[in-house]
């Protein structure tokens, strides 16, 4: 079974389980005393927010390792994680106002947490636009890695913004130094939802990585559809090729002739 097919199956499984989790949230989880039924969106909003931030952190981490190792798999993982993070950030920015309107009396406020989350979403969009705007794969991977590292630095600020500024957004009741201040049944529902979102992240990334590889996004610094032909001297022939690194060993001299990401000679 291909990685793309596995990713799609995992994603479908995650969506099915998410529906079951929400049945539990609506029918079997107590209603919050002060916020009422509007609080039920918490079980969608919070796991999406955690993974929107985690996905960007992983994009930055992959970028750091890529700059040292130049492994195209790290670049593909960063791109796939950014695509998944964009989806989760969009869910956060959609469910937040729906939850906030009956509680705060407004759809939006330029609160530190909300504004920084919106900036994270724009950073995701910028990351994906950057990747689409640069043709040279090696250059694209380096620029994307740097932008991903910048996004990773934003993540701690988003989480700590409710402590650093006066905000309407409530402080964390689960991800905090002390014990979670959430009733047991609500905590179980939240953890189940977080597990489902983890499954969705794995599914999204698996499917996206295979798609990116199939499009030839990056193969050791060169685009596979634009690799220059290599002239082999007379009397010699390529006897060993490394498909992962696009190199050939030439018989007799044993020299390595790496293709260059450019057009064919004479074009």
C-alpha positions in Angstrom: 0.0 0.0 0.0 1.4 3.4 -1.0 2.1 6.1 1.5 -0.5 8.4 -0.1 -3.2 5.7 0.2 -2.2 5.1 3.8 -2.4 8.8 4.5 -5.9 9.0 3.0 -7.1 6.0 5.0 -5.7 7.4 8.2 -7.4 10.8 7.4 -10.8 9.1 6.8 -10.4 7.1 10.0 -9.6 10.3 11.9 -12.7 12.1 10.5 -14.9 9.2 11.5 -13.5 9.1 15.0 -13.8 12.8 15.3 -17.6 12.5 14.6 -17.8 9.9 17.4 -15.9 12.1 19.7 -18.3 14.9 19.1 -21.2 12.6 19.8 -19.6 12.0 23.1 -19.0 15.7 23.6 -22.6 16.7 22.8 -24.5 13.8 24.5 -22.3 12.4 27.3 -20.1 15.3 28.4 -21.5 17.8 31.0 -22.5 21.3 29.9 -20.2 23.9 31.4 -22.0 25.9 34.0 -21.1 29.5 32.9 -20.7 29.2 29.2 -23.5 26.7 28.4 -23.7 24.7 25.2 -21.3 27.1 23.4 -18.4 25.6 25.3 -18.8 22.3 23.4 -16.8 23.8 20.6 -13.9 23.7 23.0 -13.3 20.0 22.1 -12.7 21.1 18.5 -11.0 24.4 19.0 -8.3 23.5 21.5 -6.9 20.3 19.8 -6.8 22.2 16.5 -4.9 25.1 18.2 -2.4 22.7 19.8 -1.7 21.1 16.5 -1.6 24.4 14.6 1.2 25.4 16.8 2.9 22.0 17.0 2.9 21.7 13.2 4.7 25.0 12.8 7.2 23.9 15.5 7.9 20.8 13.5 8.3 22.8 10.3 11.0 24.9 12.0 12.7 21.8 13.5 12.8 20.1 10.1 14.2 23.4 8.7 17.0 23.4 11.2 18.0 19.8 10.4 17.7 20.5 6.7 20.1 23.4 6.8 22.7 21.0 8.3 21.9 17.7 6.6 20.5 18.8 3.2 18.2 15.8 3.3 15.3 16.3 0.9 13.0 14.2 3.1 13.2 16.9 5.8 12.2 19.5 3.3 9.2 17.4 2.2 8.2 16.8 5.8 8.4 20.6 6.5 6.2 21.3 3.5 3.7 18.6 4.4 3.6 19.7 8.1 2.9 23.3 6.9 0.0 22.2 4.8 -1.5 20.3 7.8 -0.9 23.3 10.1 -2.7 25.6 7.7 -5.8 23.5 7.9 -5.6 23.4 11.7 -5.0 27.2 11.9 -8.0 27.8 9.7 -10.1 25.6 12.0 -8.9 27.6 15.0 -9.7 30.9 13.4 -13.2 29.7 12.4 -14.2 28.0 15.7 -12.8 30.8 17.9 -15.2 33.5 16.8 -18.1 31.1 16.8 -17.3 30.3 20.4 -16.4 33.8 21.4 -19.5 35.6 20.1 -22.0 34.3 22.7 -19.3 34.5 25.5 -17.5 37.8 24.7 -20.3 39.5 22.8 -18.1 40.0 19.7 -16.8 37.9 16.8 -13.3 39.3 17.0 -11.0 41.5 19.1 -7.4 42.4 18.5 -6.4 40.3 21.5 -2.8 39.2 21.8 -3.6 35.5 21.5 -6.1 36.0 18.6 -3.8 38.4 16.7 -0.7 36.2 17.1 -2.7 33.2 16.0 -3.9 35.1 12.9 -0.3 36.0 12.2 0.6 32.3 12.5 -2.0 31.6 9.8 -0.6 34.3 7.5 2.9 32.8 8.1 1.6 29.4 7.0 0.2 31.0 3.9 3.4 32.9 3.2 5.4 29.7 3.6 3.3 27.9 1.0 3.3 30.8 -1.4 7.1 31.0 -1.0 7.5 27.4 -2.0 5.3 27.9 -5.0 7.1 31.0 -6.2 10.6 29.6 -6.3 11.5 27.2 -9.1 15.0 26.3 -7.9 14.4 23.5 -5.5 17.5 23.9 -3.4 16.9 27.6 -3.0 13.3 27.0 -2.2 14.2 24.5 0.5 16.7 26.9 2.1 14.3 29.9 2.1 11.4 27.7 3.4 13.7 26.3 6.2 14.5 29.9 7.4 10.9 31.0 7.3 9.9 27.8 9.2 12.5 28.6 11.9 11.0 32.1 12.2 7.5 30.5 12.6 8.8 28.1 15.2 10.0 31.1 17.3 6.5 32.5 17.2 4.9 29.4 18.8 6.1 30.0 22.4 5.0 33.6 22.2 1.5 32.5 21.2 1.2 30.1 24.1 2.6 32.7 26.6 0.7 35.7 25.3 -2.1 35.2 27.7 0.4 35.6 30.6 2.3 38.5 29.0 -0.7 40.7 28.1 -4.1 41.5 29.4 -6.4 39.5 27.2 -10.0 38.4 26.8 -8.7 34.9 25.9 -8.7 32.7 29.0 -5.5 31.2 30.3 -4.8 27.5 29.7 -6.6 25.1 31.9 -4.8 22.0 30.7 -1.4 22.9 29.3 -0.1 24.7 32.4 2.5 23.9 35.2 -0.2 22.9 37.7 -2.8 20.1 37.4 -5.5 20.5 34.7 -8.5 22.4 36.2 -11.0 20.5 34.1 -13.5 17.9 35.3 -12.6 14.3 34.6 -15.3 13.6 32.0 -14.4 16.8 30.1 -10.7 16.0 30.3 -11.3 12.6 28.8 -13.3 14.0 25.9 -10.6 16.6 25.3 -7.8 13.9 25.3 -9.8 11.7 22.9 -10.3 14.7 20.6 -6.6 15.5 20.8 -5.8 11.9 19.9 -8.0 12.1 16.9 -6.4 15.3 15.7 -3.0 13.6 16.1 -4.3 10.9 13.8 -5.5 13.5 11.3 -2.1 15.2 11.4 -0.3 11.9 10.6 -2.8 11.3 7.8 -2.4 14.8 6.3 1.4 14.7 6.4 1.6 11.1 5.0 -0.6 11.9 2.0 1.1 15.3 1.4 4.6 13.9 1.6 3.9 11.3 -1.1 2.2 13.9 -3.3 5.1 16.3 -2.9 7.6 13.5 -3.8 5.5 12.5 -6.8 5.6 16.0 -8.1 9.4 16.1 -7.7 9.4 18.9 -5.3 12.9 18.2 -4.1 15.5 15.5 -4.9 18.8 16.4 -3.3 18.7 20.0 -4.4 17.5 19.5 -8.0 14.2 19.3 -9.6 13.9 15.8 -11.3 12.2 17.2 -14.4 14.9 19.8 -15.0 18.1 17.7 -14.4 20.8 18.4 -17.0 21.9 15.5 -19.1 25.5 14.3 -18.3 27.9 13.6 -21.1 29.9 10.4 -20.6 33.4 10.4 -22.1 34.0 8.0 -25.0 35.1 4.5 -23.9 33.5 4.9 -20.5 30.1 4.2 -19.3 28.0 4.8 -16.2 28.0 1.6 -14.2 26.4 2.7 -11.0 23.7 5.3 -10.3 22.3 6.5 -7.0 18.7 7.3 -7.7 18.3 9.1 -4.4 21.1 11.5 -5.0 21.0 11.5 -8.8 24.7 10.7 -9.2 26.5 8.2 -11.5 29.9 6.6 -11.1 31.8 6.5 -14.4 33.8 3.4 -15.1 37.6 3.7 -15.2 37.9 7.1 -13.5 35.3 6.3 -10.8 34.5 10.0 -10.7 31.1 11.3 -9.6 29.2 13.5 -12.1 26.3 15.1 -10.3 23.5 16.5 -12.4 22.9 20.2 -12.0 19.4 21.7 -11.7 19.5 23.6 -15.0 18.3 23.1 -18.5 20.0 20.7 -20.8 23.2 21.8 -22.6 22.7 24.0 -25.5 19.2 25.0 -24.5 
